[in-house]
Amino acid sequence: LSIIDIFLSNKLYINLIIIPVIIYIMLFFLTLNILIKNKNNINLSKKLMIKCLFLNPIFLLTFVFCFMKCLLSKNITWEKITHNGI
C-alpha cells in the first residue's frame, strides 16, 4: 500500500493514526533542521538537544488547536486595553 492509497481508503482508524504521525515526523525534521543550522548559537547539552528534538513537535502541535479555535470562534471583537502611565 502506498501512502496515497491509505489516505483514499475508507479505513478512518488508520488515517487517524497515520496523519498525526506524518505531521509529527515533518515537525521533527523541521526542529532537527533548526537545531543543526543554529547549533553554534544554541547553548544546549546533547541530552537537552535530544529532548528538545522529540518534544518540540508536540509543543508546535498545540498551536494547531489554538489556531483552529481562533478560526472557528464567532466572538471576534476588538477590546481596547487602557494603559495607565508608568
ZAFIVEX-183555 format. One record per residue: x, y, z of N, C-alpha, C in turn. Coordinates in nm, 4 decimals, padded with zeros to 6 digits. Example, Ala and Ser with C-alpha at 12.3 -4.5 7.8 and 13.67 -1.06 7.14 Angstrom:
% residues 2
@nxx->01.3190, nyy->-00.5690, nzz->00.7800, caxx->01.2300, cayy->-00.4500, cazz->00.7800, cxx->01.3200, cyy->-00.3300, czz->00.7800
@nxx->01.2850, nyy->-00.2250, nzz->00.7080, caxx->01.3670, cayy->-00.1060, cazz->00.7140, cxx->01.2900, cyy->00.0030, czz->00.7870
***
This chain:
% residues 86
@nxx->00.0832, nyy->-00.1200, nzz->00.0000, caxx->00.0000, cayy->00.0000, cazz->00.0000, cxx->00.0873, cyy->00.1258, czz->00.0000
@nxx->00.0508, nyy->00.2192, nzz->-00.0835, caxx->00.1207, cayy->00.3466, cazz->-00.0816, cxx->00.0486, cyy->00.4403, czz->00.0153
@nxx->00.1109, nyy->00.5510, nzz->00.0441, caxx->00.0514, cayy->00.6477, cazz->00.1365, cxx->-00.0766, cyy->00.7047, czz->00.0779
@nxx->-00.0795, nyy->00.7286, nzz->-00.0505, caxx->-00.1991, cayy->00.7837, cazz->-00.1153, cxx->-00.3147, cyy->00.6859, czz->-00.1061
@nxx->-00.2874, nyy->00.5568, nzz->-00.1230, caxx->-00.3928, cayy->00.4561, cazz->-00.1107, cxx->-00.4517, cyy->00.4544, czz->00.0303
@nxx->-00.3671, nyy->00.4722, nzz->00.1290, caxx->-00.4158, cayy->00.4727, cazz->00.2678, cxx->-00.5046, cyy->00.5932, czz->00.2919
@nxx->-00.4650, nyy->00.7102, nzz->00.2380, caxx->-00.5462, cayy->00.8300, cazz->00.2573, cxx->-00.6806, cyy->00.8208, czz->00.1873
@nxx->-00.6811, nyy->00.7543, nzz->00.0727, caxx->-00.8043, cayy->00.7452, cazz->-00.0044, cxx->-00.8935, cyy->00.6292, czz->00.0385
@nxx->-00.8444, nyy->00.5444, nzz->00.1226, caxx->-00.9253, cayy->00.4310, cazz->00.1657, cxx->-01.0294, cyy->00.4755, czz->00.2684
@nxx->-01.1211, nyy->00.3882, nzz->00.2954, caxx->-01.2275, cayy->00.4179, cazz->00.3914, cxx->-01.1899, cyy->00.3781, czz->00.5333
@nxx->-01.0660, nyy->00.3412, nzz->00.5553, caxx->-01.0223, cayy->00.2988, cazz->00.6878, cxx->-00.9862, cyy->00.4212, czz->00.7709
@nxx->-01.0838, nyy->00.4776, nzz->00.8332, caxx->-01.0655, cayy->00.6022, cazz->00.9063, cxx->-00.9720, cyy->00.5844, czz->01.0253
@nxx->-00.9772, nyy->00.4716, nzz->01.0916, caxx->-00.8917, cayy->00.4485, cazz->01.2076, cxx->-00.7444, cyy->00.4502, czz->01.1698
@nxx->-00.7121, nyy->00.4058, nzz->01.0498, caxx->-00.5733, cayy->00.4113, cazz->01.0039, cxx->-00.5335, cyy->00.5555, czz->00.9756
@nxx->-00.6235, nyy->00.6325, nzz->00.9142, caxx->-00.5962, cayy->00.7732, cazz->00.8863, cxx->-00.5768, cyy->00.8521, czz->01.0149
@nxx->-00.6512, nyy->00.8180, nzz->01.1175, caxx->-00.6389, cayy->00.8899, cazz->01.2444, cxx->-00.5056, cyy->00.8627, czz->01.3126
@nxx->-00.4413, nyy->00.7558, nzz->01.2756, caxx->-00.3094, cayy->00.7248, cazz->01.3307, cxx->-00.1993, cyy->00.7776, czz->01.2400
@nxx->-00.2131, nyy->00.7580, nzz->01.1106, caxx->-00.1046, cayy->00.7901, cazz->01.0171, cxx->-00.0874, cyy->00.9405, czz->00.9981
@nxx->-00.1942, nyy->01.0141, nzz->00.9861, caxx->-00.1830, cayy->01.1578, cazz->00.9605, cxx->-00.1098, cyy->01.2292, czz->01.0738
@nxx->-00.1454, nyy->01.2087, nzz->01.2020, caxx->-00.0670, cayy->01.2746, cazz->01.3081, cxx->00.0793, cyy->01.2289, czz->01.3116
@nxx->00.1054, nyy->01.1034, nzz->01.2780, caxx->00.2439, cayy->01.0550, cazz->01.2762, cxx->00.3229, cyy->01.1254, czz->01.1660
@nxx->00.2631, nyy->01.1424, nzz->01.0494, caxx->00.3309, cayy->01.2128, cazz->00.9406, cxx->00.3563, cyy->01.3581, czz->00.9784
@nxx->00.2589, nyy->01.4223, nzz->01.0403, caxx->00.2762, cayy->01.5615, cazz->01.0842, cxx->00.3867, cyy->01.5698, czz->01.1886
@nxx->00.3887, nyy->01.4755, nzz->01.2830, caxx->00.4932, cayy->01.4749, cazz->01.3851, cxx->00.6320, cyy->01.4591, czz->01.3219
@nxx->00.6431, nyy->01.3689, nzz->01.2244, caxx->00.7720, cayy->01.3467, cazz->01.1585, cxx->00.8168, cyy->01.4718, czz->01.0833
@nxx->00.7241, nyy->01.5396, nzz->01.0179, caxx->00.7599, cayy->01.6630, cazz->00.9469, cxx->00.8091, cyy->01.7693, czz->01.0455
@nxx->00.7398, nyy->01.7842, nzz->01.1578, caxx->00.7821, cayy->01.8816, cazz->01.2581, cxx->00.9127, cyy->01.8398, czz->01.3250
@nxx->00.9346, nyy->01.7096, nzz->01.3379, caxx->01.0595, cayy->01.6588, cazz->01.3916, cxx->01.1765, cyy->01.7022, czz->01.3035
@nxx->01.1612, nyy->01.6844, nzz->01.1716, caxx->01.2683, cayy->01.7230, cazz->01.0805, cxx->01.2841, cyy->01.8746, czz->01.0711
@nxx->01.1765, nyy->01.9473, nzz->01.0865, caxx->01.1867, cayy->02.0925, cazz->01.0930, cxx->01.2691, cyy->02.1348, czz->01.2141
@nxx->01.2420, nyy->02.0743, nzz->01.3290, caxx->01.3180, cayy->02.1032, cazz->01.4502, cxx->01.4634, cyy->02.0610, czz->01.4348
@nxx->01.4859, nyy->01.9464, nzz->01.3744, caxx->01.6226, cayy->01.8997, cazz->01.3506, cxx->01.6983, cyy->01.9984, czz->01.2619
@nxx->01.6330, nyy->02.0461, nzz->01.1591, caxx->01.6943, cayy->02.1433, cazz->01.0696, cxx->01.7309, cyy->02.2718, czz->01.1447
@nxx->01.6411, nyy->02.3193, nzz->01.2273, caxx->01.6668, cayy->02.4408, cazz->01.3048, cxx->01.7826, cyy->02.4200, czz->01.4014
@nxx->01.7861, nyy->02.3050, nzz->01.4670, caxx->01.8944, cayy->02.2776, cazz->01.5617, cxx->02.0296, cyy->02.2644, czz->01.4921
@nxx->02.0305, nyy->02.2040, nzz->01.3755, caxx->02.1569, cayy->02.1885, cazz->01.3027, cxx->02.2077, cyy->02.3241, czz->01.2542
@nxx->02.1182, nyy->02.4047, nzz->01.1992, caxx->02.1615, cayy->02.5336, cazz->01.1443, cxx->02.2045, cyy->02.6317, czz->01.2534
@nxx->02.1480, nyy->02.6196, nzz->01.3728, caxx->02.1779, cayy->02.7143, cazz->01.4795, cxx->02.2547, cyy->02.6513, czz->01.5949
@nxx->02.3247, nyy->02.5414, nzz->01.5701, caxx->02.3910, cayy->02.4716, cazz->01.6808, cxx->02.5000, cyy->02.5559, czz->01.7465
@nxx->02.5608, nyy->02.6487, nzz->01.6728, caxx->02.6627, cayy->02.7351, cazz->01.7335, cxx->02.6011, cyy->02.8429, czz->01.8224
@nxx->02.4784, nyy->02.8828, nzz->01.7925, caxx->02.4122, cayy->02.9876, cazz->01.8701, cxx->02.3303, cyy->02.9328, czz->01.9863
@nxx->02.3044, nyy->02.8023, nzz->01.9868, caxx->02.2236, cayy->02.7409, cazz->02.0917, cxx->02.3170, cyy->02.6747, czz->02.1915
@nxx->02.3054, nyy->02.7136, nzz->02.3155, caxx->02.3910, cayy->02.6605, cazz->02.4213, cxx->02.3178, cyy->02.5486, czz->02.4963
@nxx->02.3078, nyy->02.4317, nzz->02.4365, caxx->02.2385, cayy->02.3187, cazz->02.4980, cxx->02.3309, cyy->02.1981, czz->02.5019
@nxx->02.3130, nyy->02.1186, nzz->02.6055, caxx->02.3855, cayy->01.9918, cazz->02.6103, cxx->02.3221, cyy->01.8949, czz->02.5100
@nxx->02.3923, nyy->01.7878, nzz->02.4790, caxx->02.3399, cayy->01.6887, cazz->02.3838, cxx->02.2104, cyy->01.6263, czz->02.4348
@nxx->02.2042, nyy->01.6013, nzz->02.5656, caxx->02.0846, cayy->01.5407, cazz->02.6242, cxx->01.9644, cyy->01.6332, czz->02.6095
@nxx->01.9841, nyy->01.7608, nzz->02.6369, caxx->01.8758, cayy->01.8572, cazz->02.6263, cxx->01.8364, cyy->01.8815, czz->02.4803
@nxx->01.9330, nyy->01.8745, nzz->02.3908, caxx->01.9041, cayy->01.8914, cazz->02.2487, cxx->01.8183, cyy->01.7759, czz->02.1968
@nxx->01.8473, nyy->01.6549, nzz->02.2411, caxx->01.7679, cayy->01.5385, cazz->02.2005, cxx->01.6273, cyy->01.5478, czz->02.2588
@nxx->01.6188, nyy->01.5912, nzz->02.3827, caxx->01.4881, cayy->01.6097, cazz->02.4459, cxx->01.4066, cyy->01.7139, czz->02.3695
@nxx->01.4712, nyy->01.8215, nzz->02.3321, caxx->01.4061, cayy->01.9270, cazz->02.2547, cxx->01.3608, cyy->01.8750, czz->02.1189
@nxx->01.4414, nyy->01.7916, nzz->02.0584, caxx->01.4115, cayy->01.7366, cazz->01.9275, cxx->01.2829, cyy->01.6543, czz->01.9285
@nxx->01.2584, nyy->01.5815, nzz->02.0356, caxx->01.1391, cayy->01.4981, cazz->02.0427, cxx->01.0174, cyy->01.5701, czz->02.0996
@nxx->01.0386, nyy->01.6698, nzz->02.1843, caxx->00.9253, cayy->01.7369, cazz->02.2475, cxx->00.8774, cyy->01.8618, czz->02.1731
@nxx->00.9645, nyy->01.9249, nzz->02.0972, caxx->00.9240, cayy->02.0460, cazz->02.0255, cxx->00.8109, cyy->02.0212, czz->01.9253
@nxx->00.8084, nyy->01.9106, nzz->01.8503, caxx->00.6929, cayy->01.8873, cazz->01.7614, cxx->00.5606, cyy->01.8798, czz->01.8371
@nxx->00.5617, nyy->01.8233, nzz->01.9559, caxx->00.4389, cayy->01.8174, cazz->02.0357, cxx->00.3976, cyy->01.9581, czz->02.0773
@nxx->00.4951, nyy->02.0385, nzz->02.1160, caxx->00.4679, cayy->02.1780, cazz->02.1516, cxx->00.4112, cyy->02.2538, czz->02.0319
@nxx->00.4666, nyy->02.2319, nzz->01.9144, caxx->00.4185, cayy->02.3007, cazz->01.7944, cxx->00.2788, cyy->02.2552, czz->01.7552
@nxx->00.2457, nyy->02.1309, nzz->01.7827, caxx->00.1120, cayy->02.0811, cazz->01.7504, cxx->00.0032, cyy->02.1475, czz->01.8345
@nxx->00.0391, nyy->02.1974, nzz->01.9524, caxx->-00.0615, cayy->02.2647, cazz->02.0350, cxx->-00.1081, cyy->02.3942, czz->01.9703
@nxx->-00.0237, nyy->02.4548, nzz->01.8868, caxx->-00.0637, cayy->02.5768, cazz->01.8187, cxx->-00.1709, cyy->02.5509, czz->01.7141
@nxx->-00.1768, nyy->02.4297, nzz->01.6616, caxx->-00.2789, cayy->02.3959, cazz->01.5628, cxx->-00.4169, cyy->02.4075, czz->01.6268
@nxx->-00.4322, nyy->02.3588, nzz->01.7479, caxx->-00.5609, cayy->02.3659, cazz->01.8155, cxx->-00.5978, cyy->02.5100, czz->01.8492
@nxx->-00.5000, nyy->02.5888, nzz->01.8906, caxx->-00.5257, cayy->02.7303, cazz->01.9186, cxx->-00.5669, cyy->02.8036, czz->01.7910
@nxx->-00.4998, nyy->02.7738, nzz->01.6818, caxx->-00.5300, cayy->02.8370, cazz->01.5545, cxx->-00.6707, cyy->02.7997, czz->01.5070
@nxx->-00.7066, nyy->02.6727, nzz->01.5194, caxx->-00.8401, cayy->02.6290, cazz->01.4783, cxx->-00.9482, cyy->02.6938, czz->01.5632
@nxx->-00.9221, nyy->02.7077, nzz->01.6925, caxx->-01.0193, cayy->02.7720, cazz->01.7800, cxx->-01.0386, cyy->02.9180, czz->01.7402
@nxx->-00.9291, nyy->02.9842, nzz->01.7053, caxx->-00.9392, cayy->03.1241, cazz->01.6624, cxx->-01.0157, cyy->03.1365, czz->01.5313
@nxx->-00.9942, nyy->03.0438, nzz->01.4408, caxx->-01.0640, cayy->03.0498, cazz->01.3123, cxx->-01.2131, cyy->03.0215, czz->01.3257
@nxx->-01.2466, nyy->02.9301, nzz->01.4142, caxx->-01.3860, cayy->02.8875, cazz->01.4265, cxx->-01.4646, cyy->02.9652, czz->01.5306
@nxx->-01.4014, nyy->03.0552, nzz->01.6018, caxx->-01.4695, cayy->03.1327, cazz->01.7049, cxx->-01.5565, cyy->03.2401, czz->01.6416
@nxx->-01.6771, nyy->03.2568, nzz->01.6938, caxx->-01.7682, cayy->03.3571, cazz->01.6404, cxx->-01.7624, cyy->03.4872, czz->01.7196
@nxx->-01.7033, nyy->03.4860, nzz->01.8353, caxx->-01.6948, cayy->03.6050, cazz->01.9199, cxx->-01.5631, cyy->03.6775, czz->01.8944
@nxx->-01.5550, nyy->03.7417, nzz->01.7798, caxx->-01.4333, cayy->03.8148, cazz->01.7464, cxx->-01.4614, cyy->03.9633, czz->01.7647
@nxx->-01.4035, nyy->04.0201, nzz->01.8666, caxx->-01.4219, cayy->04.1624, cazz->01.8936, cxx->-01.2879, cyy->04.2234, czz->01.9292
@nxx->-01.2803, nyy->04.3529, nzz->01.9121, caxx->-01.1609, cayy->04.4267, cazz->01.9476, cxx->-01.1864, cyy->04.4930, czz->02.0808
@nxx->-01.1066, nyy->04.4617, nzz->02.1789, caxx->-01.1197, cayy->04.5242, cazz->02.3093, cxx->-00.9973, cyy->04.6091, czz->02.3341
@nxx->-01.0220, nyy->04.7373, nzz->02.3567, caxx->-00.9122, cayy->04.8288, cazz->02.3801, cxx->-00.8575, cyy->04.8073, czz->02.5212
@nxx->-00.7268, nyy->04.7997, nzz->02.5308, caxx->-00.6610, cayy->04.7839, cazz->02.6595, cxx->-00.6067, cyy->04.9199, czz->02.6992
@nxx->-00.6566, nyy->04.9701, nzz->02.8100, caxx->-00.6088, cayy->05.1009, cazz->02.8551, cxx->-00.4859, cyy->05.0803, czz->02.9429
@nxx->-00.3850, nyy->05.1604, nzz->02.9149, caxx->-00.2608, cayy->05.1522, cazz->02.9899, cxx->-00.2451, cyy->05.2787, czz->03.0731
@nxx->-00.2273, nyy->05.2593, nzz->03.2008, caxx->-00.2021, cayy->05.3733, cazz->03.2879, cxx->-00.0543, cyy->05.4087, czz->03.2788
@nxx->-00.0244, nyy->05.5356, nzz->03.2968, caxx->00.1155, cayy->05.5790, cazz->03.2874, cxx->00.2029, cyy->05.5120, czz->03.3914
@nxx->00.3290, nyy->05.5009, nzz->03.3600, caxx->00.4238, cayy->05.4358, cazz->03.4498, cxx->00.4647, cyy->05.5304, czz->03.5591
***
